[in-house]
Amino acid sequence: QVQLVESGGRLVQTGGSLRLSCAASGRTFSVYAMGWFRQAPGKEREFVASIGSSYNTYDADSVKGRFTISRVNLKNTVYLQMNSLKPEDTAVYHCAVINWSSPRQALFDSWGQGTQVTVSS
């Protein structure tokens, strides 16, 4: 229902940093809670981080202290600052609208191209 385009992924060495961006469409962007998910080859998609309409955040234990989600409503954009990257962070990263009742679940089962993050070991 909401058009989302991710960007910023690239090859980076262990310990490096990267910032992902998610550009969204819609006049009511600020109303939605937004989140980042990732999927590695052969694995299920997993929750990474989310941010609510009131700027409250929730992080997966695996990225806590390393990743920071943020949003700039005037730009209709959600960011994911990734620091101290590890090889296990390698995955395709997707952004999505978050379910109002669950900060770890996407509202819609609709995924775009995502952006590839590869962390070399």
N, C-alpha and C positions, 0 to 999 in steps of 0.2 A: 504494500500500500504506500510505503514511503520509499522513494528512490534514494539509494545510497551508493556512493562510489568511494572505495578505499584506495589509498596510495601511500607511498613512502617506503615500502618494503624493499630490501636489497640484501646482498651478501655482506656479512659483517663478522669480524673475529670475536672469539670468546672474550667477554669483558667489555665489549664495545657498547655503544648506545645508538638508538634509532628512534625517530618519532614518526608514528603513523597518523594519517589524517583520514577522516571520513566526512565527505561532503554530502549533505542531505538536502532534499527538496521538501517543500511544504511550508505553508504559511503559519502552521501551528507547531513548528519544531520545538519550541521551548516547553511545550506541554509534555512531551515524551521523555521517558527515561531511556537512556541509550547505553549500549554496552559493546564490548569487544569479545569475540569468541575466536578460537583457533582450532585447526584440525591438521594433525600430522598424518602422513601416509599410513594407511592401515589402522588408524585409530578413530575413535568417535570424536565429534566436535566437542570441545570443552569450553566452559566459561572462563573468562580472563578477568574482566573488570566491568563495572557499570557505574553510571552516574545518573542521579535522578533529576527531576525538574527543579528541585530545591538545592541542587548541587551536592547532595549527600552521595557518598561513594561506597563501593563494596569491591573488594579484591579477592581473587582466588588465593589460597594459601601458598601456592607454588610461585606466585609473583609478588606477594606482599613485601613491601620494602624496596622493590626494584622497579616496578611499573607504576605509573601514575596516569589516571584517566582525567580528562578535563573537557570542558566544552565552552564554546563561544557562540552563544545564541544568535548574536547579530550577524555572524558569518555562516550560520547553519552548519557548524563544523564540530566534530568530536575528535579529540586527540588521544593518543596513547604514547606517552613518553616511556621508552624502554631503556633501562640502564642495567649494567652488569649482566649482559646477555650470556646465556648458556646454550650449549648445543641442543638441550632438550626444549628450548624455546622455538626451535625450527618448526615452522608450520605455515599454513595459509591462514592469514588473519582476516576475519570478517567483522563488520560492525552490524548492529541490528537494533531495532526498537525493543526495549525490555518490557516484559509483562508487568503490569501495574501491581500485581500481587506477589511477584517473585523476582527479586533482584538478580537471580542467576539464570532466568529463562527468557528466551526471545518470545516476543508477542506473535510474530508471524513466522511461518516456516517458509521463508523466502530469502534466498541467499544470492548475493551478487558474485562477481569474479573474485573478490578478495584481493589481498596483496601478499606476495610471498616473502617470508622472512627466513633467511638461512644463516645459521650461526656455525661457523667452522670451528672444529676442534683441533 
